[in-house]
Amino acid sequence: MNTLMSAAMPRGQAISACPNPGTGPRLLDRWELLSLVTGLRHELGLTDRDVMVLRAHLTVLPHGPLDPSKLNVSFMQIAEILERACGMDERRFRRGETRLEQVGLIRRRLSGNGRRFPERDNQGLIVNAYGVDIAPLFERYAELLDMRDRIEEERLLLRSRKNSVSARLQAALKTFLQSSPKLPDWIESLRIQLRCAVRRKTTALDELDAIEARIAQFEAEISRADSDQQQDQTAMKTAVLADTCPVDAGQTVRHIESKLKEKNKKEHIRFDPRLIVESWRKTEMLQQFYPNAPEREREAAEALFSFSSFIGLGQSGVIHGLSVIGWEAMIHTLDYLSSKIATISRPEGYLRSMINAYEQGEPIAGGRVVPNERCRWVQSYGVPT
């Protein structure tokens, strides 16, 4: 018995026994294709109805994985396939096919009379068909995968950007609220705008760029306000040190009457109706809000508290100012602050700086309030008897 193998057979036998799966086309799962199209329906311009039409045609194809190299044509008649589309109306079904063809996912191959049917050979095998060809969907499979990956990457980038912008604004607000209890109106509107942008799925990066630019402006104002406050404190210290004359030779000289006596302090804090009225008439902004000057202490306090709230001041700051500089000086101080409010980012801190300067013996409110006197207007109008 000859057991030798001829030289013409080994290659063919080896191929049939161990086929190479990498040489053939990749088989695709129809439901994976449908899920891919469903996730990209908004980007492709499809509706849920269009996706249902595609699903109905995919169910007509042979069972099992789909081979892109073979004939993948849905040739079931419209009257029959409508049942697979949940009883959709025929005209709506045909419009769905038209839309799928427009976006390049199917190709309609209809016969001359519009019928859909297969063509078979003498062995009964389907060699051609008229109907809806799914081949364009296979051709765009790689493109759709790239589109899905790109959209997912953009979604993750957008989410990361939203978190970053939100954290930056919260940090700026925390720094600002350490020195001022009230936020400006435009900051509150910025918070609302950012909250809406974070919740919305269709937020564009340009919108976040604009919000972040406004946050950067807010941070710059906070930094500038801190720098101004430090400069004011430095200027106060310098002004106090300048009281030493060169002839003192560095020695500390105690000046007589350097501070107000207790009775003078009580005198300038005392509520005098006539001086209050005269001081009120000298104001600009305060008189516009309250034309009639208060004549009783309670009325004056309510007016000052209400007016101070308009310029971002709390009652505690006003009460502290009244206890230090008195009624007449506080009226002119608040009036001066209101005229400069557009350039003052933190009114509470600015008022504290003015009061500290007053206690150091410096004039404040543009020179309208002079310490260690019964105020200038007392000299002008005379001390009441």
KEZAMI-141615 format. One record per residue (C-alpha): residue in one letter; x, y, z. Coordinates in steps of 0.001 Angstrom, whole numbers, plus 500000, padded with zeros to 6 digits. Example, Ala and Ser with C-alpha at 12.3 -4.5 7.8 and 13.67 -1.06 7.14 Angstrom:
# residues 2
A512300495500507800;S513670498940507140;
***
This chain:
# residues 385
M500000500000500000;N501389503365498947;T501112505809501842;L503011508631500189;M501172511938499713;S501388513564496331;A503020516977496059;A499879518493494569;M497618517921497587;P499218519152500830;R498354522863500497;G494722522275499665;Q494238519801502461;A495833522082505014;I493605525003503999;S490423522958504261;A491404521512507612;C492613524790509211;P490900527717507529;N492348531179508165;P489568533329509656;G491465536553508984;T491151536322505207;G487341536632505001;P485127539690505667;R484110540455509231;L480653539255510204;L478454541861511854;D475677541512514387;R472497543198513200;W471536544369516694;E474952545926517177;L474395547832513952;L470934548926515087;S472253550049518487;L475007552049516782;V472523553851514528;T470140554442517443;G472864556129519482;L473771558391516549;R470242559132515343;H470365562815516348;E473726563337514631;L472460561528511509;G469210563499511484;L466971560470512060;T463821560137514139;D462659557197516205;R460294556301513350;D463198556074510912;V465106553785513297;M462048551542513604;V461875551231509793;L465542550180509711;R464891547658512469;A462031546111510513;H464260545595507450;L467061544091509556;T464656541472510906;V463922540306507341;L467544539363506643;P468720535748507241;H469277534671510847;G472701534866512403;P475585537284511819;L475441539279508614;D478108538882505933;P478747542224504159;S480089540373501092;K476796538593500494;L473441539820499270;N471686541657502117;V468438542863500589;S465089543104502390;F462493542139499751;M459444541563501963;Q456309543301500687;I455238546495502454;A451934545017503594;E453788542225505403;I456716544160506834;L454441546738508463;E453661544182511167;R457352544170512078;A457209547959512401;C454502547839515104;G451705548418512570;M453122551700511272;D451134553506508597;E452362552670505063;R452995556271504082;R454982556914507259;F456944553722506607;R457825554796503077;R458858558252504319;G461151556520506791;E462755554553503951;T463255557772502018;R464986559394504991;L467246556376505536;E468269556497501897;Q468962560234502083;V471408559815504973;G473126556928503170;L472180553907505295;I470117551961502717;R469662551810498963;R466252551099497409;R466387548761494418;L462857548488493104;S461602546663490017;G459875548354487123;N456432547955488656;G457662548784492185;R457372545226493484;R459881543696495868;F460942540095495184;P464048537865494924;E465544536281491811;R466683532644492097;D468876530378490011;N467979526888488751;Q468910525466492162;G466562527803494023;L469313529975495518;I468751533742495667;V471165535488493321;N469525538915493144;A466647540781494755;Y464595543932494429;G463853545779497648;V465885547605500295;D469640546961500165;I471435547271503555;A474919547321501945;P475404551120502505;L475060550563506255;F477893548019506144;E479997550417504089;R479563553185506673;Y480128550932509684;A483711552088510304;E482694555736509803;L479860555388512319;L482216553825514854;D484615556758514503;M481724559194514869;R480549557474518057;D484046557521519558;R484509561191518682;I481153562155520221;E481942560201523382;E485321561922523644;E483697565332523211;R481092564445525840;L483758563505528370;L485731566656527556;L482612568797527990;R481819567186531335;S485369567757532551;R485220571375531409;K481914571947533212;N483358570567536443;S486466572743536087;V484514575970535481;S482119575232538358;A484990574601540764;R486733577812539674;L483629579936540283;Q483001578357543686;A486593579083544731;A486247582729543636;L482935583097545479;K484419581626548640;T487273584142548534;F484886587034547870;L482405586118550625;Q485176586121553223;S485222589918553048;S481743590814551748;P478426589147552665;K476531590329549590;L477209589354545975;P476871591851543114;D473878591331540839;W475998590344537836;I477709587618539854;E474336586137540790;S473278586141537127;L476596584458536252;R475874581705538768;I472467581103537204;Q473964581055533697;L476601578523534737;R474040576309536478;C471924576188533312;A474991575476531164;V476067572606533418;R472644570980533344;R472122571368529592;K473458568559527389;T473821570756524305;T476131573311525932;A478863574450523550;L482481575018524556;D482213578616523356;E479588579304526015;L481836577876528726;D484716579991527382;A482587583118527769;I481585582140531319;E485190581424532253;A486238584817530890;R483744586512533223;I485028584402536121;A488564585572535299;Q487287589170535413;F485724588456538810;E488992586986540093;A490880590040538843;E488511592360540728;I488971590332543919;S492749590483543533;R492649594208542821;A490430594846545843;D492820592915548088;S495746594892546699;D493913598204547249;Q493090597241550826;Q496717596370551518;Q497821599684550010;D495287601556552161;Q496580599841555281;T500161600648554297;A499237604284553636;M497550604521557052;K500667603188558791;T502848605607556829;A500595608529557710;V500778607691561398;L504572607337561309;A504891610707559535;D503737612526562657;T507278612223564051;C509168615422563305;P512816615321562141;V513907617397565164;D512719614638567465;A515886612678566540;G513947609456566587;Q512568610038570068;T508950609401570903;V507228612597572013;R503848612388573706;H501660615146572293;I499222616832574580;E495552616398573661;S496408613799571003;K493073612070571415;L489581613278572078;K488559613456575653;E485724611260576737;K483249614122576989;N484141615243573451;K483613611714572188;K480179611595573754;E479490615062572409;H480116614190568750;I478085610958568985;R475064612739570519;F472058613078568171;D471339616748567444;P468224617250565219;R469336620661563914;L472777619404562865;I471228616286561349;V468904618397559183;E471711620709558105;S473981617750557279;W471183616006555389;R470662619061553184;K474357618996552243;T474166615438550846;E473641614568547184;M472670610886546819;L471077610470550236;Q468757613440549729;Q467548612002546407;F466261608877548169;Y464986610645551293;P464152614304550532;N462785614964554022;A465510614947556650;P464674612871559774;E464276614806562994;R464229611853565405;E466966609368566109;R464849606320565228;E463830607797561867;A467445608643561037;A468618605129561929;E465942603492559760;A466813605765556825;L470554605081557116;F470040601313557460;S467755601233554431;F470056603422552338;S473151601407553278;S471510598196552071;F471230599732548589;I475018600100548366;G475897596686549785;L476408597554553461;G475000595686556441;Q473546597152559621;S476536596033561699;G478907598222559694;V476618601263560000;I476168600769563750;H479934600490564212;G480448603640562175;L477892605589564229;S479591604550567444;V482993605740566172;I482426608820563996;G478946609974565021;W475724610835563204;E476752613826561095;A479993612220559939;M478217608936559130;I475641610755556984;H478358612328554842;T480382609105554770;L477467607053553413;D476661609781550892;Y480286609755549705;L480314605950549450;S477138605921547354;S478651608378544871;K481718606109544443;I479921602752544579;A480556602022540873;T484316601898541534;I484167600085544893;S484066596299544720;R483691595661548466;P481792598436550266;E482053596789553713;G485841596661553571;Y486037600191552195;L483895601532555055;R486072599763557621;S489168601327556044;M487601604785556271;I486681604301559931;N490206603067560701;A491634606127558942;Y489327608364560997;E490556606761564208;Q494141607417563064;G493351611109562751;E492955611353558974;P490148613151557117;I487838610841555183;A484991611029552642;G486956613260550313;G487783615689553138;R484152616181554147;V484666614450557512;V487514615762559707;P488353613925562942;N489095615521566335;E486537618241565657;R482835618501566115;C482997618116562301;R483410621043559916;W479720621731559625;V479584622286563422;Q482040625138563015;S480007626519560128;Y476592626267561793;G477673626832565393;V477524624507568370;P473926624199569578;T473072625726572897;
***
